[in-house]
Amino acid sequence: MEYIIINNPRSGTYRLKIINWDASSSGVPAGLTAVVIRGDPTPSMSLTTTTSLSKPSIGSLVKITAKVSNPSYIASGVYLEKTSMSSGLTFEGVSTTREDGVTMDFTDDELTLGNIVEGDSRSAAWSFSVNSAGLKTVGFRAWSENGGTETKTVIVSP
């Protein structure tokens, strides 16, 4: 396998050729993939959060949605996690809808959203039971292989 990067290539026609010279007698097929990247391959992902109830009552269920958006290129291997939670809240689970429309439910604090292409977004909704009064905070972090890290804190006041 060979990986070649041509930074700031001159304009013109490029030809790519592949010769199956090491594996030709074995019958192993050869392949070639070329990717042209226009723009910065390290997108600045953004993380936004919304809550179903900013002032929930004790005993109620509050949902906090964390949404990761990507302005350019491909944010590769995007992860999203709950990093902190105040006492007085009980984590009930998290759900996300995959690109194929299937909704997945999880009980872990962390999940992968996969790759997010330019101009797209993916989100997950965390559910919490409210057990006591007083200001509560929940922290979230999104990160990817090439899109950096974003953190947000949500405040609810039962």
C-alpha positions as CSV (number, residue, x, y, z in Angstrom):
1,M,0.0,0.0,0.0
2,E,1.3,3.4,-0.8
3,Y,0.0,6.8,0.3
4,I,1.1,10.0,-1.5
5,I,0.1,13.5,-0.6
6,I,0.7,16.3,-3.1
7,N,0.4,19.6,-1.3
8,N,-0.5,22.6,-3.5
9,P,-0.2,20.8,-6.8
10,R,0.4,22.8,-10.0
11,S,-2.6,23.0,-12.3
12,G,-2.7,20.5,-15.2
13,T,-3.5,16.9,-16.0
14,Y,-2.3,14.2,-13.7
15,R,-2.1,10.5,-14.6
16,L,-2.3,7.7,-12.1
17,K,-1.1,4.3,-13.1
18,I,-1.0,1.1,-11.1
19,I,1.0,-2.0,-11.9
20,N,0.4,-5.2,-10.0
21,W,4.0,-6.3,-10.1
22,D,4.4,-7.9,-6.6
23,A,1.2,-9.9,-6.6
24,S,0.6,-10.5,-10.3
25,S,1.4,-14.3,-10.2
26,S,-0.9,-14.9,-7.1
27,G,-4.0,-13.5,-8.8
28,V,-4.5,-10.9,-6.1
29,P,-6.4,-8.0,-7.7
30,A,-5.0,-4.5,-7.5
31,G,-6.9,-1.2,-6.9
32,L,-6.4,2.5,-7.0
33,T,-8.2,5.2,-5.2
34,A,-7.6,9.0,-5.6
35,V,-9.1,11.7,-3.4
36,V,-9.0,15.3,-4.3
37,I,-9.3,17.6,-1.2
38,R,-10.4,21.1,-1.9
39,G,-10.0,23.2,1.2
40,D,-8.8,22.6,4.7
41,P,-8.8,18.9,5.7
42,T,-9.2,19.9,9.4
43,P,-12.7,21.2,9.7
44,S,-13.8,23.3,12.7
45,M,-16.6,21.2,14.1
46,S,-19.1,22.9,16.3
47,L,-21.1,21.5,19.2
48,T,-24.5,22.9,20.3
49,T,-26.8,21.8,23.0
50,T,-30.5,22.2,23.6
51,T,-32.6,21.1,26.5
52,S,-36.3,20.0,26.5
53,L,-36.9,21.8,29.9
54,S,-34.7,24.4,31.4
55,K,-36.7,24.4,34.6
56,P,-37.9,20.8,35.0
57,S,-39.9,19.7,38.0
58,I,-38.5,17.1,40.5
59,G,-39.4,13.6,39.2
60,S,-39.6,14.7,35.6
61,L,-37.4,13.5,32.7
62,V,-35.3,16.1,30.9
63,K,-33.7,15.5,27.5
64,I,-30.5,17.3,26.4
65,T,-29.6,17.1,22.7
66,A,-26.0,17.5,21.7
67,K,-25.5,18.3,18.0
68,V,-22.2,18.2,16.1
69,S,-22.1,20.3,12.9
70,N,-19.3,20.3,10.3
71,P,-18.8,23.3,7.9
72,S,-16.2,21.8,5.5
73,Y,-14.5,18.6,4.2
74,I,-15.2,15.5,6.3
75,A,-15.1,15.3,10.1
76,S,-13.7,11.8,10.5
77,G,-14.6,9.5,13.3
78,V,-16.7,11.9,15.4
79,Y,-17.3,10.9,19.0
80,L,-19.7,12.4,21.5
81,E,-19.7,11.9,25.3
82,K,-21.2,13.1,28.5
83,T,-18.2,14.2,30.6
84,S,-19.9,15.3,33.8
85,M,-23.2,15.4,35.6
86,S,-24.3,17.0,38.9
87,S,-25.7,15.0,41.7
88,G,-29.5,15.0,41.8
89,L,-29.7,13.8,38.2
90,T,-29.9,10.1,37.1
91,F,-28.6,9.2,33.6
92,E,-31.3,7.1,31.8
93,G,-29.8,6.6,28.4
94,V,-28.8,8.2,25.1
95,S,-30.3,7.8,21.6
96,T,-29.1,8.8,18.1
97,T,-30.5,8.3,14.6
98,R,-28.1,6.8,12.2
99,E,-27.7,8.0,8.6
100,D,-29.9,5.2,7.4
101,G,-32.8,6.4,9.6
102,V,-32.5,3.7,12.3
103,T,-32.7,5.0,15.9
104,M,-30.2,3.4,18.3
105,D,-30.5,3.5,22.1
106,F,-27.4,3.3,24.4
107,T,-26.7,3.2,28.1
108,D,-23.0,4.3,27.8
109,D,-21.7,7.9,28.3
110,E,-19.9,7.8,25.0
111,L,-20.9,7.0,21.4
112,T,-19.6,7.4,17.9
113,L,-21.4,9.5,15.3
114,G,-19.2,8.3,12.5
115,N,-18.0,10.6,9.7
116,I,-19.9,13.9,9.2
117,V,-19.6,15.4,5.7
118,E,-19.5,19.0,4.8
119,G,-22.6,21.0,5.7
120,D,-24.1,18.1,7.6
121,S,-24.7,17.4,11.3
122,R,-25.4,14.5,13.6
123,S,-26.9,14.5,17.1
124,A,-27.7,12.4,20.2
125,A,-30.3,13.0,22.9
126,W,-29.4,12.2,26.6
127,S,-32.3,11.5,29.1
128,F,-32.0,12.3,32.8
129,S,-34.4,11.9,35.7
130,V,-34.5,14.9,38.0
131,N,-34.2,13.8,41.6
132,S,-33.6,17.0,43.6
133,A,-33.9,20.8,43.5
134,G,-31.1,23.2,42.8
135,L,-28.9,24.1,39.9
136,K,-27.7,21.1,37.9
137,T,-25.0,21.0,35.2
138,V,-24.2,18.4,32.5
139,G,-21.0,18.5,30.5
140,F,-20.5,17.2,26.9
141,R,-17.5,16.8,24.6
142,A,-17.3,16.1,20.9
143,W,-14.1,15.3,19.1
144,S,-12.8,13.7,15.9
145,E,-9.6,12.5,14.3
146,N,-9.3,15.7,12.3
147,G,-11.9,18.2,13.5
148,G,-10.6,19.1,17.0
149,T,-12.5,19.1,20.3
150,E,-15.5,21.1,21.4
151,T,-17.0,21.1,24.9
152,K,-20.3,22.5,26.2
153,T,-22.0,22.7,29.6
154,V,-25.8,22.7,30.0
155,I,-27.5,24.1,33.1
156,V,-30.9,23.0,34.3
157,S,-32.6,24.4,37.3
158,P,-35.4,22.2,38.9
